[in-house]
Amino acid sequence: MSSEETLRRASYGPNSPQIGRKGARTRQRIIDETLRLFEAKGFHETLVDDIAERSGVSRATLYQYFASKDEIFQELMEECGAALHRVVRRLGPLGPTEQGFDNLHWWLGEWAWVFTKYATMFAQWERVATASAGVRPQVVTFTEIYSHRVAKRLTDSGVSGVDLADVGTILLVAVHRFNYYRYRGAVPGLTDQQLLDGLAVHVQLALFPETPAEVFEALDLDVGESVGVVRWPDAYTPEFPDRFGTLSDRARGTVDRLLDASCRVFSQYGYHMATVDDVVREAGVARGTFYKYFTDKADALAAIAEEAWAALPPVVEDFAALSPGDHEGLLEWMGSYDRVRIRYIGLLRVWLEDQPLDDEVRAIGAEIGRRAALACAAVLNAVERDHPYNATTAVLFLQALLERSLDGLTDETSPERRQEVVELLTWLVERGLLNGRGR
């Protein structure tokens, strides 16, 4: 009988009376070493045998405490999720006043502290939730509870006119992403305090655009427009041959079906966990048909990246051409951006999480990211404001909203629901980042 078929009794929980002090120390050592391995190797690359070896226990002993690697991850998630819940429970009244802003600033500061403490877990959160059926429900439950707690605070503070649970979810995923940039050291020109101050201003104005400028007087945000947003490489134009240019119409139709299926599978399971079998099953073709056109899964991802190089830069250019006061233009752009994201979300997640890639795919993602950052800066810097402004944090917050918010609320939902979220995201961007007059 294989190890996968071996029947095991239920593992000991964290408060089990059966394990005693020595067992509790062993259990904690397993958790601590797993966290270090996740940081060094990532969730997917960490094996149960790695955890057992680092913890100084046998595989069988490890299974006495945890049924799987997923279960260890889930317990760590509960710990860092509980820390965030404690912070939001202590959040004081919000509003367009100095006290309201101080409470918001405190909340975001505590959130940043929790993120730093559990950075390894938060950095793995999205990619594990995409791939693991066991973890995803826990992420969804946490998000729902946290979003409703934020919504309750916003209701008590007088915010109205929109679905505040959705606002809470957008804030959760966007602030999480913003802190991920900070954790990755993407902004070498700013201190953590400057990043926090800038973020607090954008969130405050998104919720309370009527906040008077004097509320922000104590902040030193005017760091100019020259601070680099991320360590982007120099401008680069990827060049590659048209790999399918000589195919017949019939063969090209088969390739298109395989690419469509790959996009859907990479989105549903995550690129790392998706398999060629998943792709061919989704496409309704034989396995041999896939290998007729692609050498492996990575080659299919490269083909999608080449296709994205034709599709994404025009979307970026359209954003750069927007006028800050053009509500209808921004709303229309958000809708078109969402439609493009639906196809390429699996690829975008690979780029955003900096997963291992070949040089060409990485170069395409880096160049699109560089152009997107410049487009965001062009629009945001064309706004006159009467409050302190940090160009770098403004761009980072906008990118965080665009990268994660649609994921947080629109997975597997109807076109009507997607449109609602697009309208809400437009509302938040206009209030928090474009609350001024176009030059």
Phi and psi in degrees as a GROMACS rama.xvg file:
@    title "Ramachandran Plot"
@    xaxis  label "Phi"
@    yaxis  label "Psi"
@TYPE xy
-73.0508  163.966  SER-2
-63.1589  -29.3783  SER-3
-71.714  -22.2564  GLU-4
-95.2534  -10.1891  GLU-5
-61.8743  132.751  THR-6
-84.8514  128.083  LEU-7
-123.17  148.158  ARG-8
-71.6997  165.543  ARG-9
-59.5392  141.902  ALA-10
-73.2744  157.362  SER-11
-71.3241  133.118  TYR-12
-81.277  173.878  GLY-13
-64.0699  -25.2371  PRO-14
-112.119  20.3645  ASN-15
-65.7267  131.213  SER-16
-73.9848  -7.73499  PRO-17
-81.981  -20.2898  GLN-18
-90.9822  -21.6455  ILE-19
68.6767  -177.492  GLY-20
-66.1111  -43.3817  ARG-21
-63.3564  -43.4887  LYS-22
-64.1447  -37.651  GLY-23
-64.0168  -38.9309  ALA-24
-66.4653  -39.6406  ARG-25
-63.7643  -43.4516  THR-26
-61.2134  -44.7828  ARG-27
-66.2776  -37.1145  GLN-28
-62.9789  -38.6937  ARG-29
-61.7454  -43.9362  ILE-30
-63.036  -46.488  ILE-31
-62.9082  -44.3969  ASP-32
-69.8737  -33.4007  GLU-33
-63.7793  -42.0853  THR-34
-60.9595  -41.4014  LEU-35
-65.2717  -38.5801  ARG-36
-67.587  -40.6875  LEU-37
-59.0952  -38.4968  PHE-38
-68.4479  -40.8012  GLU-39
-78.9232  -38.3897  ALA-40
-117.264  -19.0582  LYS-41
91.9986  158.69  GLY-42
-61.4764  -50.8396  PHE-43
-66.5705  -34.777  HIS-44
-82.2749  -11.757  GLU-45
-83.5197  124.718  THR-46
-102.173  157.788  LEU-47
-58.8383  -38.9471  VAL-48
-63.8337  -35.3421  ASP-49
-61.2382  -44.3325  ASP-50
-63.8405  -45.0545  ILE-51
-61.7828  -43.9597  ALA-52
-63.6668  -46.7683  GLU-53
-65.7972  -29.8287  ARG-54
-86.1746  -8.64577  SER-55
73.6848  31.0425  GLY-56
-131.063  164.66  VAL-57
-79.7787  163.818  SER-58
-59.1726  -41.2423  ARG-59
-64.0705  -40.0765  ALA-60
-65.3176  -42.0909  THR-61
-57.099  -40.643  LEU-62
-69.8952  -13.2464  TYR-63
-70.2565  -25.6589  GLN-64
-103.181  -32.4968  TYR-65
-139.915  134.4  PHE-66
-74.1517  -21.4292  ALA-67
-167.059  169.763  SER-68
-62.4191  -38.1383  LYS-69
-57.3003  -38.81  ASP-70
-66.7447  -36.4142  GLU-71
-65.0888  -43.4666  ILE-72
-60.9533  -41.5874  PHE-73
-63.3387  -38.2495  GLN-74
-67.7364  -39.3968  GLU-75
-64.8361  -36.2492  LEU-76
-63.7222  -41.9563  MET-77
-60.1262  -38.5241  GLU-78
-66.7035  -48.8145  GLU-79
-74.6665  -31.311  CYS-80
-64.38  -40.0667  GLY-81
-62.7662  -36.026  ALA-82
-64.305  -41.0728  ALA-83
-67.3543  -37.6261  LEU-84
-63.8576  -38.6723  HIS-85
-62.1781  -37.4544  ARG-86
-65.0959  -47.3975  VAL-87
-69.311  -29.2119  VAL-88
-65.6468  -27.0705  ARG-89
-93.0898  2.91951  ARG-90
-69.1286  125.382  LEU-91
-81.5212  -178.791  GLY-92
-59.7786  139.603  PRO-93
-103.559  166.519  LEU-94
160.501  175.091  GLY-95
-82.2663  44.554  PRO-96
-129.567  168.742  THR-97
-61.1552  -41.4581  GLU-98
-66.51  -42.1138  GLN-99
-60.7875  -42.834  GLY-100
-67.7836  -39.3715  PHE-101
-59.5433  -40.7147  ASP-102
-64.9043  -43.0057  ASN-103
-63.3862  -44.846  LEU-104
-60.8475  -42.4537  HIS-105
-60.633  -45.5055  TRP-106
-58.2524  -49.0751  TRP-107
-66.3951  -33.6559  LEU-108
-66.7297  -43.194  GLY-109
-65.0831  -38.8955  GLU-110
-59.4199  -45.2309  TRP-111
-61.9336  -38.5186  ALA-112
-63.82  -44.7049  TRP-113
-61.8669  -42.6664  VAL-114
-60.758  -43.6509  PHE-115
-62.1595  -42.1662  THR-116
-63.9219  -39.1544  LYS-117
-112.97  33.5577  TYR-118
-57.2648  -40.3694  ALA-119
-58.9949  -44.0314  THR-120
-66.2293  -46.5197  MET-121
-65.0604  -35.3452  PHE-122
-65.8533  -29.0651  ALA-123
-90.5443  -15.1702  GLN-124
-49.3608  -57.1073  TRP-125
-65.5247  -44.2089  GLU-126
-70.6698  -32.3027  ARG-127
-71.8637  -41.6711  VAL-128
-63.8863  -32.2149  ALA-129
-67.5776  -38.1067  THR-130
-95.4169  -22.2339  ALA-131
-108.292  117.807  SER-132
-65.6904  -27.9847  ALA-133
-75.6236  -32.3921  GLY-134
-85.3465  -36.1271  VAL-135
-56.6763  -44.4814  ARG-136
-58.5921  -34.1295  PRO-137
-67.7139  -40.0652  GLN-138
-63.5706  -44.2237  VAL-139
-62.3898  -44.2712  VAL-140
-62.9513  -45.4834  THR-141
-58.9485  -46.8567  PHE-142
-59.5478  -44.2776  THR-143
-63.6188  -46.6392  GLU-144
-64.8277  -45.2099  ILE-145
-64.0007  -43.3828  TYR-146
-62.1617  -38.8265  SER-147
-70.9861  -32.0698  HIS-148
-67.7546  -40.7284  ARG-149
-64.4488  -42.0433  VAL-150
-59.6551  -39.1698  ALA-151
-62.4287  -41.5272  LYS-152
-64.8898  -39.2627  ARG-153
-69.2198  -38.8359  LEU-154
-62.0976  -46.3224  THR-155
-63.0265  -23.8032  ASP-156
-92.9069  1.88038  SER-157
92.0959  6.43988  GLY-158
-73.9696  135.265  VAL-159
-152.851  175.055  SER-160
94.665  -9.07466  GLY-161
-140.536  169.378  VAL-162
-74.9856  106.344  ASP-163
-73.2532  -23.4184  LEU-164
-66.384  -38.5339  ALA-165
-65.3726  -40.8792  ASP-166
-59.8876  -42.5923  VAL-167
-61.0307  -40.8535  GLY-168
-65.5258  -43.9169  THR-169
-61.9939  -43.3665  ILE-170
-62.3854  -40.3621  LEU-171
-59.4865  -52.4341  LEU-172
-72.8079  -34.3283  VAL-173
-73.0029  -44.0095  ALA-174
-66.9466  -37.5746  VAL-175
-57.1173  -45.9741  HIS-176
-67.443  -40.1534  ARG-177
-58.6284  -44.4216  PHE-178
-67.5129  -28.7483  ASN-179
-64.9339  -41.6731  TYR-180
-57.2157  -45.506  TYR-181
-62.2693  -44.617  ARG-182
-61.0184  -38.1632  TYR-183
-79.6785  -2.23748  ARG-184
69.2304  34.4239  GLY-185
-75.199  -12.0886  ALA-186
-126.531  77.3639  VAL-187
-66.9691  -16.3874  PRO-188
-84.9575  -5.48992  GLY-189
-125.491  147.377  LEU-190
-80.1714  165.582  THR-191
-59.9007  -37.2157  ASP-192
-65.0202  -42.2678  GLN-193
-63.9159  -39.0326  GLN-194
-63.708  -44.7093  LEU-195
-63.6521  -44.6832  LEU-196
-60.7795  -45.7552  ASP-197
-62.9647  -44.8295  GLY-198
-59.7748  -43.4009  LEU-199
-60.2996  -39.8086  ALA-200
-63.4031  -44.8593  VAL-201
-65.1467  -42.3151  HIS-202
-67.4017  -42.3989  VAL-203
-57.3014  -46.9909  GLN-204
-71.2823  -31.2792  LEU-205
-62.6069  -37.9357  ALA-206
-86.5609  -37.9212  LEU-207
-135.04  75.3347  PHE-208
-63.1382  -15.5214  PRO-209
-82.7244  1.38967  GLU-210
-56.9633  125.107  THR-211
-69.2661  150.245  PRO-212
-60.0193  -30.9775  ALA-213
-65.278  -18.8711  GLU-214
-61.0269  -28.7801  VAL-215
-98.8704  9.64082  PHE-216
-58.9778  -32.2087  GLU-217
-76.7886  -8.58427  ALA-218
-89.7151  142.378  LEU-219
-106.807  85.3541  ASP-220
-105.307  -15.7049  LEU-221
-77.3006  79.1014  ASP-222
-98.8871  7.39287  VAL-223
84.6083  177.074  GLY-224
-102.389  8.73831  GLU-225
-95.6163  -6.69316  SER-226
-67.9734  129.047  VAL-227
-68.4209  139.088  GLY-228
-76.9035  -45.3147  VAL-229
-147.056  172.014  VAL-230
-83.0657  68.261  ARG-231
-73.2249  145.994  TRP-232
-72.0127  173.005  PRO-233
-63.7201  159.705  ASP-234
-52.8134  140.393  ALA-235
-150.56  137.271  TYR-236
-115.025  106.165  THR-237
-60.6452  141.074  PRO-238
-130.508  131.705  GLU-239
-154.76  151.976  PHE-240
-71.6625  156.913  PRO-241
-75.953  98.9053  ASP-242
-66.4343  -19.2289  ARG-243
-115.29  12.0816  PHE-244
-64.7037  -26.3729  GLY-245
-97.2643  3.15624  THR-246
-74.6269  153.104  LEU-247
-70.409  165.336  SER-248
-59.1443  -38.6091  ASP-249
-66.3557  -45.83  ARG-250
-64.893  -39.1547  ALA-251
-64.2943  -34.5645  ARG-252
-62.4636  -38.7042  GLY-253
-66.3195  -42.4391  THR-254
-60.5822  -44.6704  VAL-255
-60.3672  -38.7128  ASP-256
-65.6464  -39.0695  ARG-257
-68.1052  -39.2258  LEU-258
-67.6537  -41.2211  LEU-259
-59.3822  -45.303  ASP-260
-64.8053  -40.7772  ALA-261
-61.6552  -42.7242  SER-262
-59.8118  -44.3063  CYS-263
-67.4961  -41.9376  ARG-264
-69.0402  -43.2544  VAL-265
-63.1275  -32.4018  PHE-266
-70.8396  -43.6799  SER-267
-73.6652  -45.544  GLN-268
-102.443  -14.1756  TYR-269
85.7936  142.379  GLY-270
-58.1906  -41.9419  TYR-271
-61.5763  -41.1937  HIS-272
-90.4341  -16.4594  MET-273
-68.6047  150.272  ALA-274
-124.828  163.976  THR-275
-60.2843  -37.1941  VAL-276
-60.8664  -39.0091  ASP-277
-60.584  -41.7591  ASP-278
-66.4227  -47.9347  VAL-279
-68.9948  -33.0187  VAL-280
-64.614  -43.543  ARG-281
-65.7762  -36.7437  GLU-282
-80.0514  -19.2172  ALA-283
72.8987  36.5651  GLY-284
-127.692  170.916  VAL-285
-77.9234  155.397  ALA-286
-59.0805  -39.3069  ARG-287
-61.9043  -30.3194  GLY-288
-64.825  -40.515  THR-289
-58.2629  -48.124  PHE-290
-73.3485  -9.16808  TYR-291
-70.0267  -28.5305  LYS-292
-114.873  -21.8639  TYR-293
-133.002  141.835  PHE-294
-75.9636  -32.1444  THR-295
-168.299  -173.592  ASP-296
-61.8709  -40.0479  LYS-297
-63.2339  -34.2817  ALA-298
-68.0587  -36.8284  ASP-299
-65.0824  -39.9059  ALA-300
-63.0291  -39.2134  LEU-301
-63.3559  -39.2865  ALA-302
-64.9889  -38.3627  ALA-303
-65.5637  -40.0642  ILE-304
-63.4211  -39.802  ALA-305
-63.6162  -39.823  GLU-306
-65.3995  -40.9554  GLU-307
-64.3184  -30.0999  ALA-308
-62.065  -29.0018  TRP-309
-83.0523  -27.4899  ALA-310
-93.0417  -36.8677  ALA-311
-82.4362  -41.7497  LEU-312
-54.9865  -39.5284  PRO-313
-61.5143  -34.1583  PRO-314
-65.3056  -41.6218  VAL-315
-62.5439  -44.0558  VAL-316
-63.1306  -37.8206  GLU-317
-63.5541  -37.2511  ASP-318
-66.8465  -44.1337  PHE-319
-59.6496  -26.8202  ALA-320
-84.4198  -5.13579  ALA-321
-70.1504  145.548  LEU-322
-88.8905  135.753  SER-323
-53.8852  -30.0794  PRO-324
-93.5967  7.99357  GLY-325
-90.2556  87.0861  ASP-326
-61.9309  -49.3077  HIS-327
-63.7266  -37.6204  GLU-328
-64.8698  -41.9871  GLY-329
-66.5192  -41.6873  LEU-330
-62.6798  -42.9022  LEU-331
-64.8431  -40.8334  GLU-332
-64.236  -41.8773  TRP-333
-57.8256  -40.3119  MET-334
-65.496  -43.9153  GLY-335
-67.6317  -37.4888  SER-336
-62.7988  -42.8617  TYR-337
-61.8285  -40.1876  ASP-338
-64.795  -38.5435  ARG-339
-68.8913  -40.4302  VAL-340
-59.9181  -36.5843  ARG-341
-54.9595  -41.0029  ILE-342
-73.4823  -41.6643  ARG-343
-103.871  13.3007  TYR-344
-61.115  -36.4177  ILE-345
-62.0684  -43.4096  GLY-346
-65.8717  -43.7807  LEU-347
-60.441  -39.0011  LEU-348
-64.4543  -38.7044  ARG-349
-60.9559  -45.0236  VAL-350
-64.2159  -46.9542  TRP-351
-66.8768  -33.4627  LEU-352
-90.3474  2.56637  GLU-353
55.3953  45.0873  ASP-354
-76.9179  159.641  GLN-355
-57.5786  130.896  PRO-356
-140.823  161.671  LEU-357
-78.3741  166.649  ASP-358
-60.7527  -39.1561  ASP-359
-67.1572  -47.482  GLU-360
-62.7113  -41.4226  VAL-361
-63.7017  -41.5627  ARG-362
-64.642  -39.8529  ALA-363
-62.9586  -46.3079  ILE-364
-62.8658  -40.6284  GLY-365
-65.1951  -40.1572  ALA-366
-69.9003  -39.8609  GLU-367
-64.2427  -40.5554  ILE-368
-62.8608  -41.716  GLY-369
-61.9839  -45.5276  ARG-370
-65.984  -37.5499  ARG-371
-63.9894  -42.2627  ALA-372
-62.4665  -41.7481  ALA-373
-66.2443  -38.3103  LEU-374
-65.3163  -43.6512  ALA-375
-59.9594  -45.555  CYS-376
-62.8875  -38.9224  ALA-377
-60.9882  -41.9074  ALA-378
-73.2949  -46.7015  VAL-379
-68.7315  -34.3467  LEU-380
-76.7512  -7.96559  ASN-381
-94.0942  26.3697  ALA-382
-119.993  131.418  VAL-383
-85.8968  132.314  GLU-384
-129.818  152.984  ARG-385
-107.518  14.762  ASP-386
-126.431  162.404  HIS-387
-57.1224  143.567  PRO-388
-136.014  129.328  TYR-389
-113.508  108.178  ASN-390
-60.0209  -37.8592  ALA-391
-68.7288  -48.462  THR-392
-66.3055  -30.8499  THR-393
-62.8241  -45.8291  ALA-394
-64.4928  -42.7552  VAL-395
-62.9156  -42.0479  LEU-396
-66.7808  -41.2057  PHE-397
-62.1956  -44.112  LEU-398
-64.5618  -38.1718  GLN-399
-62.4045  -41.9588  ALA-400
-62.1357  -44.7642  LEU-401
-73.1422  -34.9947  LEU-402
-74.6293  -37.6139  GLU-403
-115.955  -26.9859  ARG-404
-62.3507  -42.5681  SER-405
-66.4388  -33.0881  LEU-406
-61.7098  -43.9078  ASP-407
-65.0596  -24.8125  GLY-408
-123.271  -9.73018  LEU-409
-123.783  13.4382  THR-410
-64.0252  125.802  ASP-411
52.7742  48.4761  GLU-412
-121.983  170.785  THR-413
-74.4088  160.533  SER-414
-57.4401  -34.5644  PRO-415
-65.1641  -41.5851  GLU-416
-66.6648  -41.8878  ARG-417
-60.2166  -39.6903  ARG-418
-65.1325  -38.8649  GLN-419
-58.8313  -42.9623  GLU-420
-70.2514  -39.0411  VAL-421
-58.6204  -43.3293  VAL-422
-65.886  -39.5552  GLU-423
-67.0227  -41.7198  LEU-424
-63.8604  -40.0438  LEU-425
-60.8269  -43.1178  THR-426
-58.7516  -45.1605  TRP-427
-69.6399  -40.8538  LEU-428
-63.2602  -44.5045  VAL-429
-63.2476  -42.7023  GLU-430
-73.4858  -43.9296  ARG-431
-84.7391  -24.6351  GLY-432
-127.029  -23.3119  LEU-433
-115.792  22.8364  LEU-434
-77.8702  72.2878  ASN-435
-168.565  -158.475  GLY-436
-118.484  135.999  ARG-437
-61.8119  139.392  GLY-438
